[in-house]
Amino acid sequence: MIQLKSLLINAAFCAGCISFYTSCSDNIPKPPVTTFCNPLDLEYRYQPDQPSRREAADPTVVLFKDRYYLFASKSGGYWWSDDLKAWTLVQTDEIPVEDYAPAAVVIGDTVYFMASSIVVRPVYKSADPSSGHWQVAVDSFAFPVWDPALFYEDGHLYLYWGCSNVNPIYGIELDYQNNFKPIGKPVICFDRNTDVHGWERPGDNNELERAPWIEGAWMNKLNGKYYLQYAAPGTEFKSYADGVYVSDNPLGPFEYAGHNPFSLKAGGFSCGAGHGSTFSDKFGNLWHIGTVTISVNHIFERRLALFPVMLDQDSIMYAYTTFGDYPLSIPGYKFPDPQELFPGLMLLSFNKPVSASSSLAGFPPSNAVDEDIRTSWSAAGGQQGEWITVDLEGIKKVMAVQVNYADNHSTTFLRDTSCYYRYLLEWSADGIQWNVLDDARNSSKDTPHRYLQLPEPVSARFIRLTNYHIPSGHFAISGLRIFGKSASGKPGGVRQLTVSRNADDRTIALLNWSRADSATGYNIRYGTAREKLYSSHLVYGDTTLLLRSLNANQPYFFTVDAFNEGGITGSEIIQASE
């Protein structure tokens, strides 16, 4: 309950404020909070082959010379940022940016880079990666490697790898001063265990009976312990998550951590938090960047998402993904609690009435507000002037908008001169008089997941988006997401909760709870102790959830928070399942 109260206090909204603030309770001006919203708005590259689709996945972020560098699969380049908010694309042909799962590591004043390959490849280096210039550091690495991860500390360099539905995760030490030559033989760090680890089983809800892919190793050293992370069960599933093993030594032996998966985002608009990297920012905060699945045009149609990470008093590492696709802030200080990063902007657009200039059969306007990135509204074509309007069914304080485009009948490949969006975003209180929110009619930016934080809240009922240019295909929107606060008040609380653990397969539990008055949806929070409810699963409307992602040999505790446009109401019930 202490954590819940902290969340609600930090989520406070003051109607008289002109921006987002960490608190408005004392009427003392606070610094404005800059927010972002997952999936990240990057220039995701169209792939060179059929079908046309955007892709970026398997991200690695390193902090080098006070600048963040982001490398991702098949991206035709990489990005840098000074603040984790604004990213600049670097296009280069001096490293293999067309390969999967790139790895980077900082050693002294140099960044080293390698990527997945079925043949031996070079290792590259750069002292100024923002320039796009690289040199060959090692002509030919000792052996082919898939999903590599490099970890350096105190003169020792280690390589971890593995990407298979058969093989385990491996590790080995490298002599970085002698052409990255292996020292000794590879060791098996750990393998899959689907009998015990329900979250490792394939399927959007871990329901498939086949071997999972384990992949995407990543290593961090935190408080003297080594945290070796890995992804399962497969990149195309909403259940795609990262787990972690812990050791006193970089090559093990490794012990399965007490909280797993440590990074999971299986419910809501954008799902997936697997095959990523965990890194420290300039203020000592931990972040995890992972892979979001769309997997409509192609199973590798993917995006990226960023989540805060904490290490609790028992050295348990967890990513905070509760409301992980709502606006979050990136503060310029060391935050003690990730709940501080949630400014309390609630979703105003869910299942609201929608009108549009035209609609393609099978792609109704309602798909733009159903909170599913895999469905979309599509206009009959891609012409200038096609529009879509959301009716919020009353005057609401609108504070942010996220426009998520869908690639419907796209014919774009690679990055060409058509890769930009032009639009006009407007608001109205009555549907007659319209005012500009964002005029991008002359934009040359490629913004497939445009997120707009308003400098001041507007009192709006209608939000209208009008097309002026898309790269190709139909004007299509997977989510026109509108955030702010309603004066309707918070919902009632959940008063009953039952948890039925499957006696034959304890990785499965069925949850049922009472409907809360005026609730839009629910956040099911759960964990292995009453004070460690680190995992969450967001649902809209439903009052039942079949969880198949538990660890069979652990007890669990569950609670259900209700939410709506006015805020969040926690339940006093924490249900145990031994």
C-alpha positions, 0 to 999 in steps of 0.5 A, a space after each residue: 500500500 505504501 508503494 501504491 500511495 507513492 504512485 498516486 501522489 506522484 501521478 497527481 494532476 493539477 488542472 491549473 498547471 500549464 505543464 506536467 509536474 512531479 507535484 503541484 500540491 504546494 503551489 510552488 513551481 516545479 521543473 517541467 517533466 519531459 515525457 516519452 511514450 513507447 514504442 520509441 519514435 525512431 526512423 525504423 528502416 524498411 527492409 530490402 525484401 518483400 513484404 514491405 515492413 519496418 524493423 528494429 530489434 535486439 537493441 544494444 545501448 552504451 554510454 560513451 563520452 557522455 553520449 548514448 549510442 543505440 545499435 539495433 538489428 537490420 537498421 541501416 545505421 544506428 542512433 545517438 542521443 544526449 538525453 535518451 529523448 531525442 535520437 539522431 540517426 547515423 547512416 554508415 557502410 563502415 560496419 555491418 549494419 545489415 546484420 542481426 543483433 549487434 553488440 558494442 562495448 566501451 573499452 577506454 576511449 574506444 567503442 568496439 562493435 561486432 554483429 551476428 554472422 554465420 561466417 567469421 567476421 571482423 571486429 570494428 572500433 571507433 573513437 567517434 561513433 557519432 561521425 559514422 567512421 569505423 576501423 577494423 580492430 580484428 580482421 577475423 574473429 575466431 569463430 562465427 557467433 550469433 546474438 553476441 554480447 560483450 562485457 568488459 571490466 578491469 582488463 577482462 573482456 567476455 563474450 556471451 552468445 546463443 540464439 537457438 531453440 536447441 542450444 544453450 547460452 554460452 560464455 567465454 573470456 577474450 584476450 582483447 589485447 591480442 586480437 580478441 582471441 578466446 581464452 580457454 573453451 566456451 562454457 555453458 552458462 545455462 539452458 532453457 527449462 520450460 517444465 519450470 519456467 512457464 514464461 519460456 514457453 512459446 505463444 502470445 500467452 505461453 500456450 504453445 507446446 514446442 521448444 522456445 528460442 533462448 537468445 539475446 544474452 546481456 551482462 551487467 555487474 551490479 553491487 558485486 554480482 553478475 547479472 546474465 540476461 537472456 530472451 525467450 520464447 520468441 521475438 514474434 510473441 507478445 510474451 517476449 521477455 528477458 530473464 536473468 541468472 546471477 553469479 559471483 563470477 562472470 562465467 558462472 556458475 549461474 543461479 536462476 534469479 528470484 524474480 523472473 522474467 525480470 522484463 515483461 510487457 505482455 498486455 496493453 497497446 505495445 507488447 514485448 520487452 525481450 532481447 534487450 540491453 540494460 545500461 546506466 544513464 548519466 545519473 546512475 539510473 538503470 534502463 532496459 531497452 527491449 524489443 516490441 512485437 508487431 508481427 503483422 506484415 512479417 514476424 520480424 516487424 518490430 519496434 523498440 521500448 525503454 523501461 526503468 530498471 531497479 535493484 531492490 534491497 535484496 539485489 533483485 533486478 526488475 524492469 518497471 513496465 506497469 503502464 509501460 506504453 503510457 507516457 513516462 518521464 526521463 528525469 535528470 537526476 537519480 530517482 529512488 523509485 520508478 513510480 516517480 517516472 509515471 506522471 499520471 497521464 491516463 488514456 482518454 481515447 480507448 474505445 471512443 467513437 471514431 469517424 473517418 473520411 473513408 475506410 478500407 474493408 476490414 480496417 474500421 475506424 474503431 481499430 485506431 482506439 482499441 489499444 492493439 498495435 496489431 490492428 489498424 484503421 486504414 483509409 481507402 487510399 493514401 491521398 492528401 486530405 484523408 482524416 480520422 477524428 476521435 470523439 472523447 465524449 466530453 471535454 477532457 484535459 488533453 496533454 499528450 498525443 501519440 500517432 502510431 502509423 501502420 504500414 498498410 499496402 506499403 511499397 517502400 523499401 530501405 530508406 528513400 526520399 519518400 520516408 517522411 510524414 506530413 499531417 495536421 493534428 487539430 483539436 476542438 471543443 465542439 466539432 465546429 471550431 478547430 485549433 492546431 495542435 501540431 502542424 507538420 504539413 511541411 515536415 521532412 521527418 520520418 516519425 512512424 510513432 510520433 509522440 507529442 507532449 503539449 506545452 499546455 493542456 487543452 480542453 478538447 472533446 475532438 482530436 482530428 488527424 489529417 494526412 498530407 503525406 505518407 511514405 506509401 500505401 494507405 493512410 493507416 493508424 494502429 493507434 491514435 492515442 490521447 492522454 491527459 485527465 478526465 474530471 470524472 474521478 477515479 474508479 472504485 476498487 476491486 473488492 474480490 480476487 480469486 487465484 486458482 493455481 493449476 495443480 498439474 502445471 503450476 506455471 499456470 494460474 487463473 485470476 478472477 476479480 470483481 468489476 470495479 465501478 467506472 473502471 476502464 481496465 485493470 493492472 494485475 501486479 504480482 510477484 514472489 513476495 507481498 512487497 515484491 509485486 514487480 510483474 504486471 499485466 494490463 487488461 481492458 474491460 476483462 475481469 479474468 486473466 489466465 497467466 501462463 508465465 509463472 515459475 512452477 517452484 515459487 509462491 506468488 502474490 497478486 493484487 489488481 489495480 483499477 484505472 480509468 481516465 481519472 486515475 488509479 485505485 488500488 485494491 487492499 486485497 493481496 491474494 497469495 498462491 503458494 
